[in-house]
Amino acid sequence: MLDVQKIRKDFPILQREVNGKPLIYFDNAATSQTPQQVIDVIVDYYSNYNANIHRGVHSLSQEATDAYEQARLKIQKHFNAKQSHEIIFTSGTTHSINLIANGFSSLLKKGDEIIVSALEHHSNIVPWQMLCERTGASLRVIPMNENGDLILSEYEALLNENTKLVFVNHISNALGTINPIEYIIEKAHAIGAAVLVDGAQSCPHLKPDVQALDVDFYVCSAHKICGPTGVGMLYGKEEWLNKLPPYQGGGEMIAEVSFEKTTYAGLPHKFEAGTPNICGGIAFGAALDYMNAIGFENIAEYENELLEYGTAELQKIEGLKIYGTAKEKTSVISFNVGAIHPYDIGTILDKMGIAVRTGHHCAQPIMDFYKIPGTIRASFMFYNTKEEIDAFITALKKAIMMLS
Ligand SMILES: *Cc1c(COP(=O)(O)O)cnc(C)c1O
């Protein structure tokens, strides 16, 4: 089991106060907090070996290159990718998705179809709409039901010989639903379509095995896994990454350049134009080390307890409705209280030191489905506690009294 009091000491930010109250941070689905172990790695990089990578013969450049490539190996191992060059460093999930959407511009034609799910984040909708505009392909959507589950029979009905790509998130950031991606991948592969899974919300809570999943592309952001902002990764099967053209031109991604013709570097450099977020990549590796030391099974078990406890306590409040009641879900609770605007509750909670997210959570189609403008979302990580949930429930009841 995990020792939450010991873990909390790793996070300097959890010791601070907000508006005179101890911080209760329940906005983990937007970004997670950073432990001292990762902060130390960032400070060490800038204090001791800040240099550009892959180009210098001098010692600092070699140390930085080694640390950066070590981080790539850690990520490879964590996700069980077959080869390290199947891991591409990006600036985050959004960048990874755009890289792939751009790459498919030259592989799609009019009449082709792309399937996305009703549960997607805007970053997993808009790039595909742009891709459809460029290529004449069309977008089909797997619908959801009232619980926040995808309707799989409808998914199967959408699949046909024109389906080229299926894009779905592993876990919904707005509702916490864990999607049956094994099944989705198997069905897509049966008709020859490629699958990209948005793992931004799953990687904080579980350890995906890209080979066991047989997924074609898997993407995530470091900042939701106790790492820094501005860095993330794209896993792609080698055969797919070789098929896709480079996304950006520049330094680092070339083999030879002349004004007549430029040839591209091999994987992974083909997709890594320019100076990357070197420190961020190294810290991303350190964040995975940190989470693996706690253990993803321990994390999942503890977060499930928080989810069950939080759900039960919230359900006791009169007029409170939870959106997203899928059987398989993570520690995200989206809710509203009567007709009170989520923003008003969020503002009062902040006065009491409690950080929650209010709004549409970059998933407006889900809000449209429920015919609501938004929700209040409390999302827990392994460093949160039942005592914090109790304080949150008390504060929430106060806010409701003030607003009714
Ligand atoms: C956060 C999130 C994204 C976007 O991640 P960025 O780090 O902002 O690029 C995409 N999809 C899901 C499910 C998310 O939770």
The ligand as an SDF file (V2000), in Angstrom:
LIG
                    3D

 15 15  0  0  0  0  0  0  0  0999 V2000
   -5.0890   17.3230  -21.2070 C   0  0  0  0  0  0  0  0  0  0  0  0
   -5.6330   16.5160  -22.3150 C   0  0  0  0  0  0  0  0  0  0  0  0
   -5.2630   16.7520  -23.6460 C   0  0  0  0  0  0  0  0  0  0  0  0
   -4.3800   17.8920  -24.0420 C   0  0  0  0  0  0  0  0  0  0  0  0
   -3.1250   17.8210  -23.4720 O   0  0  0  0  0  0  0  0  0  0  0  0
   -2.1010   19.0320  -23.6330 P   0  0  0  0  0  0  0  0  0  0  0  0
   -1.0360   18.7340  -22.6300 O   0  0  0  0  0  0  0  0  0  0  0  0
   -2.8510   20.2870  -23.3210 O   0  0  0  0  0  0  0  0  0  0  0  0
   -1.6060   19.0080  -25.0390 O   0  0  0  0  0  0  0  0  0  0  0  0
   -5.7770   15.9310  -24.6250 C   0  0  0  0  0  0  0  0  0  0  0  0
   -6.6020   14.9240  -24.3180 N   0  0  0  0  0  0  0  0  0  0  0  0
   -6.9850   14.6490  -23.0640 C   0  0  0  0  0  0  0  0  0  0  0  0
   -7.8950   13.4990  -22.7780 C   0  0  0  0  0  0  0  0  0  0  0  0
   -6.5230   15.4490  -22.0200 C   0  0  0  0  0  0  0  0  0  0  0  0
   -6.8970   15.1890  -20.7710 O   0  0  0  0  0  0  0  0  0  0  0  0
  1  2  1  0
  2  3  1  0
  2 14  2  0
  3  4  1  0
  3 10  2  0
  4  5  1  0
  5  6  1  0
  6  7  2  0
  6  8  1  0
  6  9  1  0
 10 11  1  0
 11 12  2  0
 12 13  1  0
 12 14  1  0
 14 15  1  0
M  END
$$$$
